Amino acid sequence: MGLLRDLPLALYELARMAIVARFRLRGAYYTWRWQTAFGRGTPPRGELLRGMIEFGAWAFRVRTGR
C-alpha cells in the first residue's frame, strides 16, 4: 500500500490505540513490545516512522476487516 495513502488510517489507529491504553505507553507491556521488536538497537528515525505508519495501517485493516 502507499505510504501517503495509509497515513490518515495509521494516525487514526495509533491515536485510538494510545487512547485505549490510556497513554500508558511506557508500561510493562509496551516496553516488552519495544524490546522484542528492536532488541538492543533502535532503527534510524525514518525507518522507525515508516514502520510505525505501516503497523498503524495494518492494525486498522485487521481491526476493520478491510
N, C-alpha and C positions, 0 to 999 in steps of 0.2 A: 504494500500500500504506500501511497505517497505520504511523505513526512508532513508536508504542509496541510494536506487534506485530513490527516489524522490528528493534527494539533488540537483543534477545538474539542474533539471527543476525548483525547488523552487528558487535557487540562480539566475537563469536567469530571472525568472518572477519578483522577488523582485528588482533586478537591473533595469529591464525595468520600473517597477512602479516608482522607485526613479527618473529615467531619465525623465519620462513623467511628474512627479510632480516637475521637475527642482530642486530636492533635498531640497524642502521646506517641510521637514518632521516634523517640529515643528510649522507649521502654525495652523490656527484655526481648519481646518478640521481634520488633523491628531491628534491634541490634543484632540479634541472631540472623535475621534475613540478610542484613548488610554483610555480615561476616561470611555467610555461606555463599553469597553471590560474588564477592570480590576477594575473599581470602585475606591475604596480607596487604595487598596494594589496591589503591583506588585508580580507576582508569582516568585518562585525561578528561577535562571538563566537557569538551564537545562530545566525546563518546558517551560519557555519563548522561548528558542531557538527551542525546539521541536514544539511548537505551530506556530512559525514563518515559519518553514520549511513546516509544514502541510498546513498552509494558502497559502504559495507561490505555492506549488504543486497543491492545489485545484484551485487557481486563474489561473494557467497555463492550467489545464484541462478544466476549464469553458471557458476560452478565445479561446482555440483552438478546443474545441468540442471533446476532447479525453476521 
